[in-house]
């Protein structure tokens, strides 16, 4: 899953911001099971306005609810307006796709 972090104006100096991914609160995704633990620092050099953060999602074959994780930004050398965002891992494992055959009584 790819997230884009943008500066409202091009940096006039080198700016940094740390990021980390956590399991969500409601329908939480688990690091190491549903997504790869992702942590790092973005560095904007003068003139840059955007960077991306990629959170690798780990697929499985288990029917389950959609799961949520949180991408959090902190320790910015510039102001951070939106310090976190949810990522939703959509279930693609036929969660409600059970097949029921009709019962015929003679």
C-alpha positions in Angstrom: 0.0 0.0 0.0 1.5 3.3 -1.0 1.0 6.6 0.8 2.1 10.0 -0.5 3.5 12.6 1.9 3.5 16.2 0.5 4.8 19.5 1.6 2.5 22.4 1.0 5.4 24.4 -0.5 8.8 23.3 -1.8 11.3 22.9 1.0 13.8 25.8 1.2 16.0 23.7 3.5 16.4 20.0 4.2 13.3 18.8 6.1 12.7 15.5 7.7 9.8 13.5 9.2 9.8 10.1 10.9 7.1 7.5 10.1 5.9 4.3 11.6 3.1 1.8 11.1 1.0 0.4 13.9 -1.9 -2.0 14.1 -5.3 -0.3 14.1 -7.7 0.0 17.0 -10.9 -1.3 15.3 -10.4 -4.5 13.2 -6.7 -4.2 13.8 -4.1 -5.5 11.4 -1.1 -7.1 13.0 2.5 -6.3 12.1 4.4 -9.3 10.8 1.1 -11.1 10.0 -1.0 -8.6 7.9 1.7 -6.1 7.0 5.4 -5.7 7.2 6.6 -3.6 10.1 7.5 -0.3 8.5 9.5 2.5 10.1 11.8 5.2 8.7 12.6 8.8 8.0 11.7 10.9 4.9 14.2 13.5 3.9 13.0 16.4 1.7 15.9 18.3 0.0 15.4 21.9 -1.0 12.8 22.1 -3.8 11.1 18.7 -3.1 7.5 18.5 -2.2 6.6 14.8 -2.1 7.7 11.4 -1.1 6.0 8.1 -0.9 5.9 5.5 1.9 5.2 1.9 0.8 3.8 -0.5 3.4 4.1 -4.1 2.2 0.8 -6.0 2.8 1.1 -9.8 3.6 -1.5 -11.8 1.8 -3.2 -14.8 3.3 -6.0 -17.2 2.4 -8.1 -16.8 5.5 -11.6 -15.4 5.3 -11.7 -12.5 7.7 -13.0 -8.9 8.1 -11.2 -6.0 6.5 -8.2 -5.0 8.7 -6.9 -1.5 9.5 -3.5 -0.2 10.3 -2.2 3.3 11.2 0.6 5.2 9.5 1.9 7.9 11.8 4.2 10.8 11.1 6.2 12.4 13.9 9.3 14.5 14.8 9.0 16.7 11.7 11.4 19.6 11.2 8.4 21.3 9.6 4.8 21.5 10.8 2.7 18.3 10.3 -0.9 19.0 9.6 -2.2 15.4 9.3 0.0 13.3 11.6 -1.8 9.9 10.9 -3.9 8.1 8.4 -5.5 4.7 8.3 -4.8 2.0 5.8 -7.4 -0.6 5.2 -6.5 -4.1 4.0 -9.5 -5.4 2.1 -10.5 -9.0 2.5 -10.2 -10.8 -0.8 -10.7 -14.3 0.5 -14.4 -14.9 -0.2 -15.4 -14.1 3.4 -19.1 -14.5 2.8 -18.9 -16.6 -0.3 -20.2 -19.8 1.2 -22.1 -22.1 -1.1 -25.3 -23.6 0.2 -26.9 -26.4 -1.7 -30.7 -26.8 -1.5 -32.0 -29.7 0.7 -34.4 -31.9 -1.2 -36.7 -34.0 1.0 -38.7 -36.9 -0.7 
